[in-house]
């Protein structure tokens, strides 16, 4: 710690849009409600895939008696099954129906709209381009609507690998994809395909978080983004923040805070803190408190404030056909 900044208070800026998004909140609340002792003892409850990218929440639900299943065939006939916010493919839904499962569908409304768009396009004989991660469950679910006439693109360079496509093409995005990357891919596609409909299906929660993180990162010396390493929206926030503030760290556990702060080479005067959509409030609070405790123990003053409201349209123009 350098002498010249010993008396200068540290500013800790908290993102207003940190914590659960609406879709995750609904799925987790439903899981808690249905795992009340009188309900769970009446009929077994399964979650198909981890309901949220947070091991603390998933473990708490397992302790309440919910069973985690990765394979529909392993869920007993007639049991209740929770579908997480990412949704499932129509093929998986049919398989559940054939097993007579009681489906509790927590698919987020934003994801559901993409399913409808892609289903309609497939019925009309159109080719579907999905911008996103091919291994993400949301993208796998959406692609199941597309009748094998679909392509999944993650990077602008992949546009060059497409076969000739001249017309009847629609483009959608994974709800948690990077706004900037989606824009770059669509620009290239528009040059290549004559008749193309672009639907910007990145959800408003993702957009708002990305905007706010970019805004905070511009004034911060160090950024911490709380979330899991397998959470798509969290990793997009880390990438976005790091492009502006190179000292950006993914924080999965509050115990990582001291190491990050102790190893930062240059004096820090502003720290930004945000999270992905599946970071619970108590995890965010713990990280915030560890930062405060670290500086208090080092005899540094620290002030804590919420970011002012994020500006709109910081990242760029949105596309036509937005929801
Ligand atoms: S990140 Fe967006 S699409 Fe995903 S659950 Fe949250 S609100 Fe829904």
Boltz pocket constraint, residues with backbone or C-beta under 6 A from the ligand:
constraints:
  - pocket:
      binder: B
      contacts: [[A, 21], [A, 22], [A, 23], [A, 24], [A, 85], [A, 86], [A, 108], [A, 109], [A, 110], [A, 111], [A, 175], [A, 176], [A, 203], [A, 204], [A, 205], [A, 206], [A, 233], [A, 277]]
      max_distance: 6.0
